[in-house]
C-alpha cells in the first residue's frame, strides 16, 4: 500500500486524475470503478479538463459506479432525470464532460423492481466487462466504502443495504439538499457494490481529505481489520493500492514518517506507480 500525502485537496485530486489518465492512455478500453460524493469532484474536474484541453479519450472506457439510492436514479425513459440520484451526479460531474458514450456507463438502477436479481446482474455485467481495472474510492465518515455500512460483511457482494442515520445526515448536508431534494423523501435503502466485489478490482486508489476524517482514516489504514470499518478491508487487498490523502486527513496516522519515506525512496528508484 502506497500512502501518498499531498498538501491539500487540489493536489490530492490532481494526483488521482494523473493515475487514472495514465491508465486510460495505456488501456483505452479500461474498466473504471467510480465513486460519488464530495471527495472525487476535484479528480473528475481534472479529468474533464484533460479531455477538453489534452484530448484524453474516454470513448472506449467502461465505468461501473459503486452505489445508488433505491427508489431513485436512472429512469430509462428519461436518463439521468432525477436530480438527487447518483446517476445524475455522475452525468453532471463527469460523464457529460468527458463525452463517454452513456451505454458504456453503469450506475446501479435505483428504479429496479427486483433489487436482488438486479444486484446479481450488476455483478455479471462487471464480470462480462472483464472486471474492474481501477477502482476509485472515497471513505465515508463512518468508514464505509460505497454504501457498505458498519457491520457489512467484508466478503459482501453487490446488495441492497439500509443506510445509517450518519450516512443520511452526511449526504443530506453535502449533497442531497443541494440537489434540491426533500429530507422526508430521502431514500433509506441503496444498492451498493459489495466489499468482496471491490476487492476484486485490479487496482485500488482511495482518496480522503479534511480533518473530519482523520480519525476514521487512521482506523481504516492502521487499525484492526473489521466489518465495523468496512474500508479497513483495504488491508486485505492483495494487489496494488494507492491511498492519496491531504495533510489534514493524514494527521492521525502513526506511521506517517514511514509513508513519506517510502514515497521518497520509490521516487528515487523510479518504482512509484503513478
Ligand atoms: P464524501 O463521501 O466524499 O462526500 O465524504 C464519501 C463516502 O461516503 O463514501
Boltz pocket constraint, residues with backbone or C-beta under 6 A from the ligand:
constraints:
  - pocket:
      binder: B
      contacts: [[A, 36], [A, 37], [A, 38], [A, 39], [A, 40], [A, 138], [A, 139], [A, 140], [A, 141], [A, 144], [A, 145], [A, 146], [A, 174]]
      max_distance: 6.0
